[in-house]
């Protein structure tokens, strides 16, 4: 079975986020009053396997070892089984 994987990575509260600060300042210069801008990186890929929970555990391992820095980042994982049959 094929699974679509989506990992959303964001900085933990209290971490400096220069990108979000710049976006907030730029929007303010354009006349928009926005607060608490946050940036999120999304990584999407596919994996094959039979057990959704095993796939999720593998993705957690990927996040902890490579995709993010667990000291400064939060991450959310979405594992969606692909429906291979037409019309379902």
Buried (B, 14 or more C-beta within 10 A) or exposed (E): EEBEBBBBBBBEEEEEBEEBEEBBEEEEEEEEEEEEBEBEEEBEEEBEBEEEEEBBEBBBEBBEEEBBEEEEBBBEBBBEEEEEEEEE
